């Protein structure tokens, strides 16, 4: 598995796969073919279906500027990967260079026919079973294993991730108005945070604020603000929300928070390596489902649960997202994405809590099994429910009632 720096990335929304990765591909292509007169970019699959709502064409043209650029959506041909981009460089009306990119989730890219030498396999163990056995033999925590494998500056990197997450919450809480796009959605984070409910208990108030934090980050993301892929832009609000909630409700040291981020990242890396974090490949179970799983591990690590309990809380969180579809209305990372992050934040805390009252040594389902199941389920999900906006809420929104009320 690669470094967690390839999982936790700081970038601009609204989508890691549809905005961050196309920007990265554009930079690579522009550097190689800087002397092109004209560049044509052809988008396939999910990139073609929801690229407009995700600002894919906008970020490509902006990045390739001042070179003249045309972005074309190909809805007919079936690509080798659901997020495929072909870049063509022209000089004097003739093609003199072409590259095919695959956006594989979380802002990561693969280039057809090429290896990327900067991507080193830092983790020699690639299943939770192997890692758990190793940590148990050495009597170390999961985050200790992460620090063993990562470069010496990794804790500093996690500090930058922590800071970026906190800032995305603050910006979201302090910004009001209408979110970008033609849905006309009003930002709700500020209202959620400041509105005290009648006869509100302390517990309800803290859960209300938890949701406000998730809304804050994902509203920032929807407007193209800076967020952390955790593991994706569309799922960027869950972990920051849980992180701030835990900081405010319990007395944890800053070191504990950073260590919990490392543990959560390791779980996310296992999902990315053995499953998927791409909504276009496996539905939203791979995005918000993965974020909820990471957040459950985060909470369990903070509470110093055993490795077995961390595994079970993670397994519970992912198991109960299996089959979750990705059906962004009109291609925007707004409905149901923003609200879904808030729900996942609450579910992550509940998954960890449930683990503490279960007999964890009697668990029949492993985290590795659920990750494999998630990938297989994602492959079986109809293409309409994998970030193409052709099914589900995206299909019925704006066409009136889908049934007659009695």
PESUL-V735281 format. One record per pair of residues at least 4 apart in sequence whose ideal C-beta (glycine too) atoms are under 7 Angstrom apart, sorted by the first residue. I is the first residue (numbers start at 1). GAP is how many residues later the second one is. Records with the same first field share a line. If there is no record, write none. Layout:
I->GAP + GAP
This chain:
1->120 + 121 + 122 + 125 + 268 + 272
2->4 + 117 + 118 + 119 + 120
3->119 + 147
4->4 + 142 + 146 + 261 + 265
5->152
6->102 + 113
7->99 + 224 + 258 + 261 + 262 + 265
8->153 + 220 + 221 + 222 + 257
9->98 + 219 + 220
10->150 + 154 + 216 + 218
11->5 + 9 + 96 + 218
12->7 + 212 + 213 + 214
13->6 + 208 + 209 + 211 + 212 + 214 + 220 + 320
14->5 + 40 + 41 + 207 + 208 + 210 + 219 + 319
15->4 + 39 + 218 + 219 + 318
16->4 + 5 + 90 + 91 + 213 + 216 + 217
17->4 + 66 + 86 + 88 + 215 + 261 + 263
18->4 + 29 + 32 + 33 + 36 + 38
19->4 + 35 + 36 + 37 + 40
20->4 + 87 + 213
21->4 + 82 + 86 + 87 + 88
22->4 + 34 + 37 + 38 + 63 + 81
23->4 + 36 + 40
24->4 + 83 + 85
25->4 + 60 + 62 + 76 + 84
26->4 + 34 + 37 + 38
27->4 + 36
28->4
29->4 + 58 + 70
30->4 + 33 + 34 + 37
32->65
33->56 + 64
36->31 + 53 + 54 + 55
37->31 + 53 + 54 + 55
38->30 + 52
39->25 + 28 + 30 + 48 + 49 + 50
40->30 + 32 + 48 + 50
41->19 + 28 + 30 + 44 + 46
42->30 + 32 + 44
43->4 + 5 + 8 + 13 + 28 + 29 + 30 + 31 + 42
44->4 + 30 + 33 + 35 + 40
45->4 + 34 + 37 + 38 + 39 + 235
46->4 + 36 + 37 + 234 + 340 + 341 + 342
47->4 + 9 + 36 + 37 + 38 + 56
48->25 + 26 + 27
49->282 + 339 + 340 + 341
50->4 + 278 + 281 + 337 + 338 + 339
51->5 + 6 + 22
52->5 + 279
53->128 + 275 + 277 + 278 + 279
54->277 + 279
55->4 + 169
56->4
57->4 + 14
58->4
59->4
60->4 + 9 + 11
61->4 + 8 + 10
64->5
79->5
80->4
81->21
82->198 + 199 + 304
83->19 + 20 + 195 + 197
84->16 + 18
85->16 + 18
86->12 + 14
87->11 + 12
88->7 + 10
89->6 + 7 + 8
90->4 + 5
91->5
99->12
100->12
101->8 + 10
102->7 + 8
103->6
104->4 + 6 + 174
105->127 + 171 + 172 + 173 + 176
106->123 + 125 + 126 + 166 + 171
107->122
122->27 + 28
123->26
125->5 + 6 + 9
126->4 + 147 + 148
127->4 + 147 + 241
128->4 + 142 + 183 + 239 + 240
129->4 + 237 + 239
130->4
131->4 + 11 + 14
132->4 + 175 + 179
133->4
134->4 + 11
135->5 + 6 + 7 + 10 + 172
136->171
140->4 + 5
142->4 + 121 + 124 + 159 + 165 + 168
143->4 + 116 + 119 + 120 + 158
144->4
145->4
146->4 + 116 + 119 + 120
147->7 + 115
150->4
153->4
154->4
155->4 + 103
156->4
157->4
158->4 + 100 + 103 + 104
159->4 + 99
160->4
161->4 + 67 + 100
162->4 + 95 + 96 + 99
163->4
164->4 + 62 + 64
165->4 + 63 + 75 + 78
166->4
167->4
168->4 + 49 + 52 + 57 + 58 + 59 + 72
169->4 + 44 + 47 + 48 + 71 + 75
170->4
171->4 + 49 + 54
172->17 + 43 + 44 + 45 + 47 + 48
173->16 + 17 + 20 + 39 + 43
174->16
175->12
176->11 + 14
177->10
178->6 + 7 + 8
179->6 + 8 + 40 + 43 + 44 + 155
180->42 + 43 + 44
181->151 + 153
183->146 + 147 + 149 + 151 + 152
185->149
187->32
188->4 + 27
189->4 + 23 + 26 + 27 + 30
190->4
191->4
192->16 + 19 + 20 + 23
193->16 + 19
196->4
197->7
200->4 + 5
201->4
202->4
203->4
204->4
205->4
206->4 + 39 + 43
207->4 + 139
208->4
209->4 + 36
210->4 + 31 + 35 + 135 + 136
211->4 + 131
212->4
213->4 + 27 + 28 + 31 + 32
214->4 + 23 + 24 + 27 + 127 + 128 + 131
215->4 + 123 + 127
216->4
217->4 + 10 + 19 + 20 + 23 + 24
218->4 + 18 + 19 + 119 + 120 + 123
219->4 + 119
220->5 + 7
221->4 + 6 + 12 + 15 + 112
222->110 + 111 + 112 + 116
227->6 + 9
228->8
229->4 + 7
230->5 + 6 + 9 + 61 + 64
231->4 + 37 + 41 + 46 + 59 + 60 + 63
232->4 + 45 + 55
233->100
234->45 + 53 + 99 + 103
235->52 + 53 + 55 + 56 + 106
237->4 + 104
238->4 + 50 + 53 + 54 + 57 + 103 + 106 + 107 + 110
239->4 + 25 + 52 + 55 + 56 + 59
240->4
241->4 + 104
242->4 + 53 + 56 + 57 + 103 + 106 + 107
243->4 + 14 + 55
244->4
245->4
246->4 + 6 + 53 + 56
247->5 + 10
252->4 + 5 + 50
254->4
255->4
256->4 + 46
257->4
258->4
259->4 + 42
260->4 + 38 + 41 + 42
261->4 + 37
262->4
263->4 + 34 + 35 + 38 + 47
264->4 + 30 + 31 + 33 + 34
265->4
266->4
267->4 + 26 + 27 + 30 + 47
268->4 + 22 + 26
269->4
270->4 + 101
271->4 + 6 + 19 + 22 + 100
272->5
274->97 + 98
275->11 + 96 + 97 + 99 + 100
276->5 + 6 + 10 + 99 + 102
277->9 + 10 + 13
278->4 + 8
279->4 + 5 + 7 + 8 + 47 + 107 + 108
280->106 + 107
281->5 + 97 + 105
282->4 + 92 + 93 + 96
283->41 + 42 + 43 + 95 + 98 + 102 + 103
284->4 + 5 + 40 + 41 + 42 + 56
285->4 + 36 + 37 + 38 + 39 + 89 + 92 + 93
286->4 + 88 + 92
287->4 + 39
288->4 + 33 + 36 + 52 + 53 + 56
289->4 + 29 + 32 + 35 + 85
290->4
291->4 + 53
292->4 + 25 + 29 + 52 + 55 + 56
293->4 + 21 + 24 + 25
294->4
295->4 + 50 + 53
296->4 + 17 + 18 + 20 + 21 + 52 + 55 + 56
297->4 + 13 + 16 + 17
298->4
299->4 + 49 + 50 + 53
300->5 + 9 + 10 + 13 + 52 + 55
301->9
303->49
305->4 + 5 + 50 + 51
307->4
308->4 + 52 + 53
309->4 + 46 + 51
310->4
311->4 + 56
312->4 + 43 + 46 + 48 + 51
313->4 + 38 + 39 + 42
314->4 + 53
315->4 + 50 + 51 + 52 + 55
316->4 + 35 + 38 + 39
317->30 + 31 + 34
318->52 + 53 + 56
319->46 + 51
322->51 + 52 + 55
323->54
325->56 + 60 + 67
326->59 + 60 + 61
327->58 + 62 + 64 + 65 + 66 + 67
328->4 + 5 + 9 + 59 + 61 + 66
329->5 + 6 + 64 + 65 + 68
330->59 + 64
331->58
333->4
334->4
335->58
336->4 + 57
337->4
339->4
340->4
341->4
342->4
343->4
344->4
346->4
347->4
348->4
349->4
350->4
351->4
354->4
355->5
365->4 + 5
367->4
368->4
369->4
370->4
371->4
372->4
373->4
374->4
375->4
376->4
377->4
381->4 + 5
382->9
383->5
384->4 + 6 + 7
385->6 + 7
389->5
390->4 + 5
391->4
393->4
396->6
401->4
